[in-house]
């Protein structure tokens, strides 16, 4: 009913103004500014400004793409010698990661963990890693209540293999500034380099996944 009333008012107003404010002198208008429909007013036309407005943003976009290429390449680094983190660590090996002068974390090797998303909780699995390298538990966070906890070691790099048991989710590690969608199929992955400047942080879901999406949280704890 409200939509009908709004529509009647709007179109009645439009119809009235379309005919009431018509000019009877349109044919006799001398048009000193040479204004034409679809043509920019002649006295405001400036080809130099139009060219600059086209080229300058293009150069800015190319520059921003260039400076962001290395960080983006690190986020989606390949596995193996062509990537930033080498191969999977063997028993007793450590990542010994470090932050280079470009702000990129490189590692000697990495550890594999699993993250599973389901409505509306995260499940962390350290697989066969020792508790020195990875541990899980739970903690209480104000607003979110009891949430799953993932404890990772400073100086180590982790490759999270991720899957969903239902709809699409997306773990967002706030302090690391990384996220990746998690699907029912296929499996997705996410690098978690825990350098010395990484602190404890909350993990949220950034892909709407249902009624309790806003409270689907976890906690990352960094230990020495």
C-alpha positions in Angstrom: 0.0 0.0 0.0 2.8 2.4 0.9 4.6 1.7 -2.4 1.4 2.4 -4.3 0.9 5.7 -2.5 4.5 6.8 -3.2 4.2 5.8 -6.8 1.0 7.7 -7.4 2.5 10.8 -5.7 5.8 10.6 -7.6 4.4 10.0 -11.1 1.6 12.6 -10.6 4.3 15.2 -9.6 6.4 14.2 -12.6 3.5 14.4 -15.1 2.4 17.8 -13.7 5.9 19.3 -14.0 6.5 17.9 -17.4 3.7 19.9 -18.9 3.3 22.9 -16.5 6.9 24.1 -16.9 7.1 23.8 -20.7 8.5 26.9 -22.5 6.4 28.4 -25.2 9.3 30.4 -26.5 11.7 27.4 -27.2 11.7 28.0 -31.0 12.6 31.6 -30.6 15.5 31.1 -28.2 18.7 32.5 -29.8 21.0 30.2 -27.7 24.0 32.5 -27.4 26.1 29.8 -25.7 25.4 27.3 -28.4 24.1 24.7 -25.9 23.0 21.4 -27.5 21.7 18.2 -26.0 24.5 15.8 -25.2 27.3 18.4 -25.9 29.4 20.0 -23.2 28.9 23.7 -22.9 31.3 25.5 -25.3 32.7 28.0 -22.8 33.6 25.2 -20.4 35.2 23.0 -23.0 39.0 22.3 -22.4 40.6 19.5 -24.3 43.8 19.7 -22.2 41.7 19.2 -19.0 39.9 16.2 -20.5 43.2 14.6 -21.6 44.8 15.2 -18.2 41.8 13.8 -16.4 42.1 10.6 -18.5 45.9 10.1 -18.5 46.6 11.1 -14.8 44.2 8.5 -13.2 45.6 5.9 -15.6 49.2 6.5 -14.5 48.1 6.5 -10.9 46.3 3.1 -11.3 49.4 1.6 -13.1 51.7 2.9 -10.2 49.4 1.5 -7.5 49.3 -1.9 -9.3 53.1 -1.9 -9.4 53.7 -1.1 -5.8 51.0 -3.6 -4.6 52.3 -6.5 -6.8 54.9 -7.8 -4.4 52.7 -7.9 -1.3 49.9 -9.6 -3.3 52.4 -12.1 -4.7 53.5 -12.9 -1.1 49.9 -13.4 0.0 49.3 -16.0 -2.7 52.9 -17.4 -2.7 53.4 -20.7 -4.5 54.5 -23.8 -2.7 58.0 -24.9 -3.3 61.2 -23.2 -4.4 59.3 -20.7 -6.5 57.5 -19.3 -3.5 58.5 -17.4 -0.4 58.3 -20.3 2.1 60.1 -23.3 0.6 58.8 -26.8 1.2 57.0 -28.4 4.1 59.1 -28.8 7.3 60.3 -32.2 8.2 60.2 -33.4 11.8 62.5 -31.2 13.9 62.8 -28.5 11.3 61.7 -24.9 11.9 60.6 -22.1 9.6 63.0 -19.5 10.9 61.1 -16.9 9.0 62.2 -13.3 8.9 60.8 -10.0 7.6 62.8 -8.4 4.7 63.2 -4.7 4.0 60.2 -4.9 1.6 57.9 -6.1 4.4 57.7 -9.6 3.0 58.1 -12.7 5.3 60.3 -15.4 3.9 60.8 -18.9 5.4 63.1 -21.9 5.2 60.0 -24.2 5.4 56.4 -24.3 6.6 54.0 -26.3 8.7 50.6 -27.6 7.6 47.5 -27.1 9.7 43.8 -27.4 8.9 40.9 -24.9 9.4 37.3 -26.0 9.0 34.4 -23.6 8.9 30.8 -24.5 9.7 27.7 -22.7 10.8 28.9 -20.9 13.0 32.2 -22.0 14.4 35.8 -22.5 13.4 37.6 -25.8 14.0 41.4 -25.8 14.1 43.5 -28.9 13.7 47.3 -29.0 14.2 47.5 -32.5 12.6 50.8 -34.2 13.7 52.6 -31.0 14.9 53.9 -30.9 18.4 52.3 -28.5 20.9 55.5 -26.5 20.8 54.7 -25.6 17.2 50.9 -25.6 17.3 48.1 -26.1 19.9 44.4 -25.6 20.1 41.9 -24.9 22.8 39.2 -22.4 23.7 38.9 -18.9 25.2 36.2 -16.4 26.2 35.9 -13.2 24.3 33.5 -10.4 25.3 30.5 -10.2 23.0 31.5 -13.5 21.2 31.5 -15.8 24.2 33.5 -19.0 24.2 35.5 -19.3 20.9 38.0 -21.8 19.6 41.7 -20.9 20.1 44.6 -21.5 17.8 48.1 -21.1 19.3 51.0 -20.7 16.9 54.7 -20.1 17.5 56.6 -16.9 16.7 59.1 -17.3 13.9 57.2 -20.1 12.2 55.1 -20.1 9.0 52.0 -22.1 8.5 50.0 -23.2 5.5 46.3 -23.5 6.5 44.4 -26.0 4.4 40.8 -24.9 4.6 37.4 -26.4 3.9 33.8 -25.8 4.8 31.2 -28.3 6.0 28.3 -26.3 4.6 28.2 -22.8 3.1 31.0 -20.4 2.1 33.0 -18.9 5.0 36.1 -16.7 5.1 38.5 -16.5 8.1 40.0 -13.0 8.5 43.1 -12.8 10.7 42.8 -9.1 11.7 46.4 -8.6 12.8 47.9 -10.4 9.8 45.6 -8.6 7.4 44.8 -11.8 5.4 41.6 -13.7 4.6 40.5 -16.3 2.1 37.2 -17.8 1.2 36.5 -21.3 2.4 34.2 -23.5 0.2 32.6 -26.9 0.6 34.7 -27.9 -2.4 37.5 -27.5 -3.5 39.9 -27.0 -0.6 41.5 -23.5 -0.3 44.8 -22.5 1.4 46.1 -19.5 3.3 49.6 -18.5 4.4 50.0 -17.6 8.1 53.5 -16.3 8.6 54.0 -15.6 12.4 56.8 -13.1 12.4 58.1 -11.3 15.6 55.7 -8.3 15.1 52.5 -10.5 15.1 50.5 -10.3 18.3 47.4 -12.1 19.7 44.4 -11.4 17.5 40.8 -12.2 16.8 39.6 -14.2 13.8 36.3 -13.3 12.2 34.2 -14.6 9.3 34.0 -12.0 6.4 31.6 -14.0 4.2 28.0 -13.8 5.2 27.0 -17.4 6.2 23.7 -17.1 8.0 22.0 -15.9 11.1 25.0 -16.1 13.5 27.6 -14.9 11.0 28.4 -11.8 13.1 29.5 -13.9 16.1 31.5 -16.6 14.2 34.8 -15.8 15.7 38.0 -17.4 16.9 41.3 -16.3 18.6 44.9 -16.6 17.5 47.4 -16.7 20.3 51.1 -16.3 19.5 53.6 -18.0 21.8 57.4 -18.1 21.9 
